[in-house]
């Protein structure tokens, strides 16, 4: 599902471009049809067509590129971002950085897309005026509408549809291009960025926090609304979602059970010893590791192991799912649902086990209180 940030960004570029064309095309028409102007002499040269076609091509490709960059940076689902993070690639790090530095990224994509949209629209207008060599207010209005239509369809809609199908595979390359664009368009974005920061401070707004809150709200409501979270919500519990939005910056590190409090069993522990431990413990799931907690093999479900006591307990071990300390809570929720896990292992920056997070921990953090019917105990010391 596409985050809300992409569509307003594309719409903003189109609105600004249309507004600019509304004023630019009359000036352009005056220059072309006034024989005393330099523009008229330049655009009536034999080589003018070559330059106009080149301008249209560059404008269109640039507009399409920035539309694709929008999708690559803002349209990945949390589980897809986490998948890239686990690859520990340079592109994944750039993607996370671009999404966190949302002010600079947003201004860059807006400025770059607007620039190429204007180039595209203006050169289309030049070509039409040059081809028909006609003037007048009705013709000017038609040229304006036609140019705006082509910018919207060829520069925004079609590239957006194409990018939506390949966003995950294109993201590593696209986000690298985005970093170069931030440097290239720095002269154009410096003043707008400073103005944005000034307004944010004056109005006591934090655009990064708001962007994260919007994404958290959308993803959480989408997960609940489409039944992707295995929890029944009453009206009062839905009101708790407002509390969850305050934790837009919270991550796995904030809610995890630390390593020192994890209770687990070594994978070579005898079968009877494990069954005895399960019967006497209050845990519903236990971490299973080899030698140390840095080598976690998976999670053992108590109910399954005791239901079939003659079957080797290793057959009931579910492979562990690993996330990083920086994984945001809304991403954790999506990952745990997609992987169908009630517990995940949190790794630190060196790849060592830092702690664990259960679904109950996550829902308690998101809703402000623990669901009454979700209080399963996992392998953590009390």
C-alpha positions as CSV (number, residue, x, y, z in Angstrom):
1,X,0.0,0.0,0.0
2,X,1.4,3.4,-1.0
3,X,2.2,5.9,1.8
4,X,0.4,9.2,1.6
5,X,3.5,11.2,1.1
6,X,4.0,10.3,-2.6
7,X,0.7,11.6,-4.0
8,X,0.8,15.0,-2.3
9,X,4.4,15.5,-3.5
10,X,3.4,14.7,-7.1
11,X,0.3,16.8,-6.9
12,X,2.3,19.7,-5.4
13,X,4.8,19.6,-8.4
14,X,1.9,19.6,-10.9
15,X,0.1,22.5,-9.2
16,X,3.2,24.6,-9.1
17,X,4.1,23.7,-12.7
18,X,0.6,24.5,-13.9
19,X,0.6,27.8,-12.1
20,X,4.0,28.7,-13.6
21,X,2.9,27.7,-17.1
22,X,-0.2,29.9,-16.7
23,X,2.1,32.9,-16.5
24,X,5.0,31.7,-18.6
25,X,3.2,30.7,-21.8
26,X,1.6,34.1,-22.5
27,X,5.1,35.6,-22.1
28,X,6.5,32.9,-24.4
29,X,3.8,33.6,-27.0
30,X,4.5,37.3,-26.9
31,X,8.2,36.7,-27.5
32,X,7.6,34.3,-30.4
33,X,5.1,36.4,-32.2
34,X,6.8,39.7,-31.8
35,X,9.4,39.8,-34.5
36,X,11.4,42.4,-32.6
37,X,12.3,40.0,-29.8
38,X,15.4,37.8,-29.7
39,X,13.3,34.8,-28.8
40,X,11.4,35.1,-32.1
41,X,14.6,35.1,-34.1
42,X,16.1,32.2,-32.2
43,X,13.1,29.9,-32.4
44,X,12.7,30.5,-36.1
45,X,16.1,29.2,-37.0
46,X,16.5,25.9,-38.8
47,X,18.1,24.2,-35.8
48,X,15.3,25.4,-33.4
49,X,13.4,22.1,-33.9
50,X,16.3,20.0,-32.8
51,X,16.7,22.1,-29.6
52,X,13.0,22.0,-28.9
53,X,12.8,18.2,-29.3
54,X,15.9,17.8,-27.1
55,X,14.2,20.1,-24.5
56,X,11.0,18.0,-24.5
57,X,13.0,14.8,-24.2
58,X,15.1,16.0,-21.3
59,X,12.1,17.5,-19.6
60,X,10.1,14.3,-19.9
61,X,12.9,12.0,-18.8
62,X,13.7,14.3,-15.8
63,X,10.1,14.5,-14.8
64,X,9.6,10.7,-15.0
65,X,12.9,10.2,-13.1
66,X,11.7,12.3,-10.1
67,X,8.4,10.6,-10.1
68,X,10.2,7.3,-9.8
69,X,12.4,8.7,-7.1
70,X,9.3,9.7,-5.1
71,X,8.1,6.1,-5.2
72,X,11.5,4.6,-4.4
73,X,12.0,6.7,-1.3
74,X,8.5,7.0,0.1
75,X,6.4,4.1,-1.2
76,X,8.2,1.0,0.2
77,X,6.2,-0.8,2.9
78,X,7.9,-1.2,6.3
79,X,8.6,-4.9,5.8
80,X,10.3,-4.1,2.5
81,X,12.5,-1.5,4.1
82,X,13.4,-3.9,6.9
83,X,14.3,-6.5,4.3
84,X,16.7,-4.0,2.7
85,X,18.1,-3.2,6.1
86,X,18.9,-6.8,6.8
87,X,20.9,-6.9,3.6
88,X,23.1,-4.3,5.3
89,X,23.9,-2.7,1.9
90,X,25.0,0.9,1.2
91,X,21.7,1.5,-0.7
92,X,19.6,0.4,2.3
93,X,21.5,2.8,4.6
94,X,21.0,5.7,2.0
95,X,17.3,4.8,1.9
96,X,16.9,5.0,5.7
97,X,18.9,8.3,5.7
98,X,16.8,9.8,3.0
99,X,13.5,8.9,4.8
100,X,14.8,10.3,8.1
101,X,16.1,13.5,6.6
102,X,12.6,14.1,5.2
103,X,12.8,17.9,5.0
104,X,15.8,17.9,2.6
105,X,14.6,14.9,0.6
106,X,11.1,16.3,0.2
107,X,12.4,19.8,-0.9
108,X,14.9,18.2,-3.3
109,X,12.3,15.9,-5.0
110,X,9.8,18.8,-5.2
111,X,12.4,21.2,-6.7
112,X,13.8,18.7,-9.1
113,X,10.5,17.5,-10.3
114,X,9.2,21.0,-10.7
115,X,12.2,22.1,-12.7
116,X,11.9,19.3,-15.2
117,X,8.1,19.6,-15.4
118,X,8.6,23.3,-16.3
119,X,11.2,22.4,-18.9
120,X,8.8,19.8,-20.4
121,X,5.8,22.1,-20.4
122,X,7.6,25.2,-21.8
123,X,9.3,23.3,-24.7
124,X,6.0,21.7,-25.6
125,X,4.5,25.1,-25.7
126,X,7.4,26.3,-27.9
127,X,6.9,23.5,-30.3
128,X,3.2,24.0,-30.6
129,X,3.5,27.8,-31.2
130,X,6.4,27.2,-33.7
131,X,4.5,24.5,-35.6
132,X,1.2,26.2,-36.1
133,X,2.4,29.8,-35.9
134,X,-0.9,31.0,-34.6
135,X,-1.7,33.4,-31.7
136,X,-4.7,34.5,-29.7
137,X,-6.2,33.9,-26.3
138,X,-8.2,30.8,-27.3
139,X,-5.1,29.2,-28.8
140,X,-3.1,30.2,-25.8
141,X,-5.6,28.6,-23.5
142,X,-5.6,25.4,-25.5
143,X,-1.8,25.2,-25.5
144,X,-1.8,25.8,-21.7
145,X,-4.3,23.0,-21.1
146,X,-2.5,20.6,-23.5
147,X,0.9,21.2,-22.0
148,X,-0.4,20.7,-18.5
149,X,-2.2,17.5,-19.5
150,X,1.0,16.0,-21.0
151,X,3.1,17.0,-18.0
152,X,0.5,15.3,-15.7
153,X,0.1,12.1,-17.7
154,X,3.6,11.6,-19.2
155,X,5.5,13.1,-16.3
156,X,3.6,11.9,-13.3
157,X,0.9,9.2,-13.9
158,X,2.6,6.8,-16.3
159,X,6.0,6.8,-14.5
160,X,4.2,6.4,-11.2
161,X,2.3,3.3,-12.4
162,X,5.6,1.9,-13.8
163,X,7.5,2.6,-10.6
164,X,4.7,1.0,-8.4
165,X,5.4,-2.3,-10.1
166,X,9.1,-2.3,-9.7
167,X,9.6,0.0,-6.7
168,X,11.5,-2.6,-4.6
169,X,13.9,-3.7,-7.3
170,X,14.6,-0.1,-8.4
171,X,14.9,1.4,-4.9
172,X,18.7,0.7,-4.5
173,X,19.6,2.5,-7.7
174,X,17.0,5.2,-7.3
175,X,18.0,6.2,-3.8
176,X,21.6,6.5,-4.9
177,X,20.5,8.9,-7.7
178,X,18.5,10.8,-5.1
179,X,21.6,11.5,-3.1
180,X,23.3,13.0,-6.2
181,X,20.2,15.1,-6.9
182,X,20.4,16.5,-3.3
183,X,23.9,17.8,-4.2
184,X,23.0,18.9,-7.7
185,X,19.9,20.9,-6.6
186,X,21.4,22.3,-3.4
187,X,21.5,25.8,-4.8
188,X,17.8,25.6,-5.6
189,X,16.8,24.0,-2.4
190,X,18.9,25.9,0.1
191,X,16.6,28.9,0.6
192,X,13.3,26.9,0.5
193,X,14.8,24.5,3.1
194,X,15.9,27.3,5.4
195,X,12.4,28.9,5.0
196,X,10.8,25.5,5.9
197,X,13.0,25.2,9.0
198,X,12.2,28.8,10.0
199,X,8.5,28.3,9.7
200,X,8.7,25.0,11.5
201,X,10.4,26.7,14.5
202,X,8.0,29.7,14.4
203,X,5.0,27.4,14.4
204,X,6.6,24.9,16.7
205,X,6.3,22.1,14.1
206,X,8.6,19.2,13.4
207,X,8.1,18.0,9.9
208,X,10.1,14.9,10.5
209,X,8.0,13.9,13.5
210,X,4.8,14.7,11.6
211,X,5.9,12.7,8.6
212,X,6.6,9.7,10.8
213,X,3.4,10.1,12.6
214,X,1.4,10.2,9.4
215,X,3.2,7.0,8.2
216,X,2.6,5.3,11.6
217,X,-1.1,6.3,11.5
218,X,-1.6,5.1,8.0
219,X,0.2,1.8,8.4
220,X,-1.4,1.0,11.8
221,X,-4.9,1.8,10.7
222,X,-4.4,-0.1,7.5
223,X,-3.1,-3.2,9.3
224,X,-6.1,-3.0,11.7
225,X,-8.7,-2.0,9.1
226,X,-7.8,-4.9,6.7
227,X,-7.6,-7.5,9.5
228,X,-3.9,-8.0,9.2
229,X,-3.4,-7.8,13.0
230,X,-4.7,-10.8,14.9
231,X,-6.4,-8.7,17.7
232,X,-10.0,-7.7,18.3
233,X,-10.4,-4.0,18.9
234,X,-13.4,-2.4,20.7
235,X,-14.3,1.2,20.4
236,X,-12.2,2.1,23.5
237,X,-9.2,0.2,22.1
238,X,-9.5,2.1,18.8
239,X,-9.2,5.3,20.8
240,X,-5.9,4.0,22.1
241,X,-4.5,4.4,18.6
242,X,-4.2,8.1,19.3
243,X,-1.8,7.2,22.0
244,X,0.1,5.0,19.6
245,X,0.8,7.9,17.3
246,X,2.8,9.5,20.0
247,X,5.4,6.8,19.6
248,X,6.2,7.4,16.0
249,X,9.9,7.6,16.8
250,X,9.9,4.5,19.1
251,X,11.9,1.5,18.0
252,X,12.7,-2.1,19.0
253,X,15.3,-0.9,21.4
254,X,12.8,1.1,23.4
255,X,10.5,-1.9,24.2
256,X,12.6,-5.0,24.0
257,X,13.3,-7.3,26.9
258,X,17.1,-7.0,27.3
259,X,19.5,-9.9,26.8
260,X,20.2,-10.3,30.5
261,X,16.6,-11.1,31.2
262,X,16.1,-13.6,28.4
263,X,15.4,-17.2,29.6
264,X,16.0,-19.9,27.1
265,X,17.3,-23.4,26.6
266,X,20.5,-24.7,24.9
267,X,19.7,-26.7,21.8
268,X,21.5,-29.8,23.2
269,X,19.5,-29.9,26.4
270,X,18.0,-33.5,26.9
271,X,14.4,-34.0,25.8
272,X,13.1,-35.0,29.2
273,X,14.8,-32.1,30.9
274,X,13.1,-29.6,28.5
275,X,9.7,-31.1,29.0
276,X,10.1,-30.9,32.8
277,X,11.1,-27.2,32.5
278,X,8.2,-26.5,30.3
279,X,5.7,-28.1,32.7
280,X,7.0,-26.1,35.6
281,X,7.4,-22.7,33.8
282,X,4.9,-20.0,33.1
283,X,6.4,-19.3,29.7
284,X,4.4,-20.1,26.5
285,X,7.5,-19.8,24.3
286,X,11.2,-20.3,24.9
287,X,14.2,-19.1,23.1
288,X,16.4,-22.0,21.8
289,X,20.1,-21.2,21.3
290,X,23.4,-22.9,20.5
291,X,26.1,-22.3,23.2
292,X,25.3,-18.6,23.6
293,X,22.4,-16.2,23.0
294,X,24.3,-14.8,20.1
295,X,23.5,-18.0,18.2
296,X,19.7,-18.3,18.5
297,X,18.2,-21.1,16.5
298,X,14.5,-20.4,17.0
299,X,11.5,-20.3,19.4
300,X,10.0,-23.4,21.0
301,X,6.2,-23.3,21.6
302,X,5.3,-24.9,24.9
303,X,1.8,-26.1,23.9
304,X,3.1,-28.0,20.9
305,X,5.9,-29.6,22.8
306,X,3.7,-30.8,25.6
307,X,0.9,-31.9,23.3
308,X,3.3,-34.3,21.6
309,X,5.7,-35.3,24.4
310,X,7.2,-38.3,22.6
311,X,8.2,-36.2,19.6
312,X,11.6,-34.6,19.7
313,X,11.1,-31.0,20.9
314,X,13.4,-29.8,18.1
315,X,10.6,-30.5,15.6
316,X,8.5,-27.8,17.3
317,X,11.2,-25.1,17.0
318,X,10.1,-22.2,14.8
319,X,13.0,-20.4,13.0
320,X,13.8,-17.0,14.6
321,X,13.1,-13.7,12.9
322,X,15.7,-11.0,13.5
323,X,15.4,-7.3,13.4
324,X,17.7,-4.4,14.3
325,X,17.5,-2.1,17.3
326,X,16.5,0.8,15.0
327,X,13.4,-1.0,13.6
328,X,10.4,1.2,14.2
329,X,7.4,-0.2,16.0
330,X,5.1,0.0,13.1
331,X,7.6,-1.9,11.0
332,X,7.8,-4.5,13.7
333,X,4.1,-4.9,13.6
334,X,4.1,-5.5,9.9
335,X,7.1,-7.9,10.0
336,X,5.6,-10.0,12.8
337,X,2.3,-10.3,11.0
338,X,3.9,-11.1,7.7
339,X,6.2,-13.7,9.2
340,X,3.4,-15.0,11.5
341,X,5.6,-14.7,14.6
342,X,4.7,-13.8,18.2
343,X,8.3,-13.1,19.1
344,X,11.3,-11.6,17.3
345,X,15.0,-11.4,18.2
346,X,16.6,-7.9,18.3
347,X,20.2,-7.6,17.1
348,X,22.6,-4.8,18.0
349,X,24.9,-3.0,15.5
350,X,27.5,-5.8,15.7
351,X,25.0,-8.5,15.0
352,X,24.9,-9.8,18.6
353,X,21.6,-10.5,20.4
354,X,20.4,-7.4,22.2
355,X,17.0,-8.6,23.4
356,X,13.6,-9.9,22.3
357,X,10.2,-8.4,21.6
358,X,6.9,-10.2,21.8
359,X,3.6,-9.2,20.1
360,X,2.3,-8.5,23.6
361,X,5.1,-6.0,24.2
362,X,4.5,-4.4,20.9
363,X,0.7,-4.0,21.3
364,X,1.2,-2.7,24.8
365,X,3.6,0.0,23.6
366,X,1.3,0.9,20.7
367,X,-1.9,1.0,22.6
368,X,-0.7,2.2,26.0
369,X,-2.0,-1.0,27.8
370,X,-1.8,-4.7,27.3
371,X,-4.7,-6.4,25.6
372,X,-6.7,-8.5,28.1
373,X,-6.6,-11.7,26.0
374,X,-3.1,-11.3,24.7
375,X,-1.0,-11.7,27.8
376,X,1.2,-14.6,26.8
377,X,4.4,-15.0,28.6
378,X,7.5,-15.5,26.4
379,X,11.0,-16.6,27.4
380,X,12.0,-13.7,29.5
381,X,13.1,-13.8,33.1
382,X,10.9,-12.2,35.8
